[in-house]
Amino acid sequence: MADVVLFHHVQGLTDGIRAFAEDLRAGGHTVHTPDLFDGERPASIDDGVAHIRSIGDEVLGERADRAVAALSEGLVYAGFSWGAGMAQQFAQTRPGARGALLYESCIPITGEWAFGPWPNAVPVQIHGMDKDPFFAMEGDIDAARELVERVGPELAELFVYPGDGHLFADSSLPSYDADAAALVVQRSREFLDRVGLVDR
């Protein structure tokens, strides 16, 4: 089975993120859920962005580094929105990554914001809504399509869901879409099953 570290979004380690982790664990996988906000749960996305700015990227990066330092190198890095950026950075820069699950965010793998080329033989799955003002309207979906094109469909998958919700797989938030979230869980577990089989 796969060993996963799941990074939360800008509203913190919510009950919905914990529930999502439990859904992955129900497939037999180990899922670590570091709380980079030390228990804070901003009430909105805007509040979450402000909270990140108040802490600072350097401190949050150090917290993330500590969270993964005690874990094995052979991790699947997963994250929601802001946390997906953290997951993508680790998947591209920390040795031994087994895969990446990027929910509602994707950073370009070329250009000034890139972490570098996508690592060889590391599978990735990306999920987001087609009218999400962050994922679809700010360029993430285009970055995801470029990643799939460059890496190839054998390793990279993009799943786009109808709707305009952001953080739609977090059952504790008003943006939750149960039907789409169920598909995200199903596809994520299938991805982790494949990664787990490679480890055997």
ChimeraX attribute file (.defattr): number of C-alpha atoms within 10 A of each C-alpha:
attribute: neighborCount
match mode: 1-to-1
recipient: residues
	/A:1	17
	/A:2	26
	/A:3	22
	/A:4	25
	/A:5	23
	/A:6	27
	/A:7	28
	/A:8	27
	/A:9	27
	/A:10	27
	/A:11	23
	/A:12	23
	/A:13	22
	/A:14	21
	/A:15	14
	/A:16	18
	/A:17	25
	/A:18	18
	/A:19	15
	/A:20	21
	/A:21	20
	/A:22	15
	/A:23	18
	/A:24	20
	/A:25	18
	/A:26	11
	/A:27	17
	/A:28	16
	/A:29	19
	/A:30	16
	/A:31	22
	/A:32	19
	/A:33	17
	/A:34	18
	/A:35	17
	/A:36	23
	/A:37	20
	/A:38	10
	/A:39	10
	/A:40	15
	/A:41	17
	/A:42	19
	/A:43	12
	/A:44	12
	/A:45	15
	/A:46	12
	/A:47	14
	/A:48	20
	/A:49	15
	/A:50	14
	/A:51	18
	/A:52	19
	/A:53	11
	/A:54	9
	/A:55	11
	/A:56	11
	/A:57	11
	/A:58	9
	/A:59	12
	/A:60	16
	/A:61	13
	/A:62	11
	/A:63	17
	/A:64	19
	/A:65	13
	/A:66	13
	/A:67	17
	/A:68	17
	/A:69	10
	/A:70	8
	/A:71	13
	/A:72	10
	/A:73	14
	/A:74	16
	/A:75	24
	/A:76	26
	/A:77	29
	/A:78	30
	/A:79	24
	/A:80	27
	/A:81	22
	/A:82	21
	/A:83	24
	/A:84	26
	/A:85	21
	/A:86	23
	/A:87	27
	/A:88	25
	/A:89	17
	/A:90	22
	/A:91	26
	/A:92	22
	/A:93	14
	/A:94	14
	/A:95	12
	/A:96	16
	/A:97	20
	/A:98	23
	/A:99	29
	/A:100	30
	/A:101	27
	/A:102	30
	/A:103	28
	/A:104	30
	/A:105	27
	/A:106	25
	/A:107	21
	/A:108	22
	/A:109	19
	/A:110	14
	/A:111	9
	/A:112	8
	/A:113	9
	/A:114	13
	/A:115	17
	/A:116	14
	/A:117	14
	/A:118	20
	/A:119	16
	/A:120	9
	/A:121	13
	/A:122	18
	/A:123	24
	/A:124	27
	/A:125	20
	/A:126	25
	/A:127	26
	/A:128	33
	/A:129	23
	/A:130	17
	/A:131	16
	/A:132	20
	/A:133	13
	/A:134	18
	/A:135	25
	/A:136	20
	/A:137	12
	/A:138	12
	/A:139	15
	/A:140	18
	/A:141	27
	/A:142	16
	/A:143	19
	/A:144	28
	/A:145	17
	/A:146	15
	/A:147	25
	/A:148	19
	/A:149	12
	/A:150	13
	/A:151	20
	/A:152	12
	/A:153	13
	/A:154	10
	/A:155	15
	/A:156	21
	/A:157	21
	/A:158	17
	/A:159	16
	/A:160	17
	/A:161	18
	/A:162	11
	/A:163	14
	/A:164	17
	/A:165	21
	/A:166	25
	/A:167	27
	/A:168	26
	/A:169	27
	/A:170	23
	/A:171	19
	/A:172	15
	/A:173	18
	/A:174	11
	/A:175	14
	/A:176	17
	/A:177	17
	/A:178	13
	/A:179	11
	/A:180	19
	/A:181	19
	/A:182	14
	/A:183	15
	/A:184	22
	/A:185	17
	/A:186	15
	/A:187	15
	/A:188	22
	/A:189	20
	/A:190	14
	/A:191	19
	/A:192	25
	/A:193	17
	/A:194	14
	/A:195	20
	/A:196	17
	/A:197	10
	/A:198	11
	/A:199	11
	/A:200	6
